[in-house]
């Protein structure tokens, strides 16, 4: 499966949610905030900033699921503004996680405010670096996205 096909999968899920929830307005800002929340949940699972604790990060699968939660909103935001990437931006740059999460937050806020193709690409570039530093491959991400995408359909069907 090519990366750009995830945009179509997300478009279909968003349409399903909008119909199920009777969404009648532009929810771009809500999705932007949701992305920030998901990014924070991901940081929390990595525990990278918790200098006061000796407990390690959550299991890899938990972190991967949180990682793809953010991807759902990144895809959705891109679809809303017509920005579709054709391939995963593979940027293998070793960096510490805490500064990466701070940078990611800034990049999300810039995109939500500016809504340009350049700021959208910057969002994905930063997320690619985060993926690399978390040890996730494109194959890991696509597989986990597909699994979570189906879980999100089930949640909608069951009144989540």
C-alpha positions in Angstrom: 0.0 0.0 0.0 1.3 3.4 -0.9 1.4 6.1 1.7 -0.9 8.4 -0.2 -3.7 5.7 0.0 -3.9 6.5 3.8 -5.3 9.9 2.8 -8.2 8.2 1.0 -8.8 5.8 3.9 -8.9 8.8 6.3 -11.2 10.7 4.0 -13.6 7.8 4.0 -13.5 7.5 7.8 -14.0 11.3 8.2 -17.1 11.1 5.9 -18.4 8.2 8.0 -17.9 10.1 11.2 -19.4 13.3 9.9 -22.5 11.4 8.8 -22.7 9.4 12.0 -22.2 12.5 14.2 -24.1 14.9 12.0 -21.2 17.3 11.7 -22.4 20.5 10.0 -19.5 22.9 10.5 -15.8 23.2 9.6 -14.0 21.3 12.4 -10.4 22.2 11.4 -9.5 23.8 14.7 -11.1 21.0 16.7 -8.9 18.5 14.7 -5.9 20.7 15.2 -6.5 20.7 19.0 -7.1 16.9 18.8 -3.8 16.5 17.1 -2.0 18.4 19.9 -3.8 16.2 22.5 -2.8 13.0 20.7 0.8 14.3 20.5 0.8 14.9 24.2 -0.6 11.4 24.9 2.2 10.0 22.8 4.8 12.0 24.7 3.2 10.7 27.9 3.6 7.1 26.8 7.3 7.6 25.9 7.8 9.2 29.4 10.8 11.0 27.8 10.2 14.1 29.8 9.6 12.4 33.2 13.0 13.0 34.7 11.5 12.5 38.2 10.5 8.9 37.5 12.4 5.7 37.1 9.6 3.9 35.3 10.4 3.2 31.7 8.3 3.9 28.6 5.1 2.0 27.7 5.4 -1.1 25.5 6.2 -0.5 21.9 2.7 -1.4 20.6 1.1 1.1 23.0 3.5 3.9 21.8 2.8 2.9 18.1 -0.9 3.1 18.6 -0.6 6.6 20.1 1.7 7.5 17.2 -0.9 6.6 14.6 -3.7 8.4 16.5 -1.8 11.6 15.6 -1.5 10.4 12.0 -5.3 10.1 11.7 -5.6 13.8 12.5 -2.6 14.8 10.3 -4.2 13.0 7.4 -7.6 14.5 8.1 -6.2 18.1 8.3 -4.4 17.6 5.0 -7.5 16.3 3.4 -9.5 19.3 4.6 -7.1 21.7 3.0 -6.3 19.6 -0.1 -2.7 18.8 0.9 -2.0 15.2 -0.1 1.5 13.6 0.3 2.5 10.9 -2.1 5.2 9.3 0.1 6.4 9.2 3.6 9.1 11.8 4.2 11.9 9.5 5.3 14.2 11.7 7.5 16.5 9.6 9.6 17.9 12.2 12.0 18.9 11.1 15.5 17.5 13.6 18.1 16.4 13.5 21.7 12.6 13.0 22.2 11.8 15.9 24.5 13.0 18.6 22.1 11.3 16.8 19.3 8.0 16.9 21.0 8.4 20.6 21.7 9.3 21.2 18.1 6.4 19.1 16.9 4.0 21.1 19.0 5.3 24.3 17.5 5.0 22.9 14.0 1.4 21.8 14.6 0.5 25.3 15.9 2.1 26.9 12.9 0.2 24.7 10.5 -3.2 25.3 12.3 -2.6 29.0 12.1 -1.1 29.3 8.6 -2.7 26.3 6.8 -0.2 26.4 4.0 1.2 23.4 2.0 4.7 24.3 3.3 3.7 24.3 6.9 1.8 21.0 6.3 5.0 19.4 4.8 7.0 20.7 7.8 4.5 18.9 10.0 5.1 15.6 8.3 8.9 16.1 8.2 9.0 16.6 12.0 6.7 13.6 12.5 9.0 11.5 10.3 12.0 12.4 12.5 9.9 11.5 15.5 9.0 8.1 13.9 12.7 7.4 13.3 13.7 8.2 16.8 10.9 6.0 18.2 12.1 3.1 15.9 9.1 2.9 13.7 9.3 2.0 10.0 6.8 3.1 7.4 5.6 -0.5 7.3 5.0 -0.5 11.1 3.1 2.8 10.7 0.9 1.8 7.8 0.0 -1.6 9.5 -0.9 0.1 12.8 -2.8 2.9 11.0 -5.0 0.3 9.2 -5.7 -1.5 12.4 -6.6 1.7 14.3 -8.7 2.9 11.3 -10.9 -0.2 11.6 -11.0 0.2 15.4 -12.3 3.8 14.8 -15.1 2.5 12.5 -16.1 0.0 15.2 -16.1 2.8 17.8 -18.4 4.9 15.7 -20.7 1.9 15.0 -21.0 1.2 18.8 -21.7 4.8 19.8 -18.2 5.7 21.1 
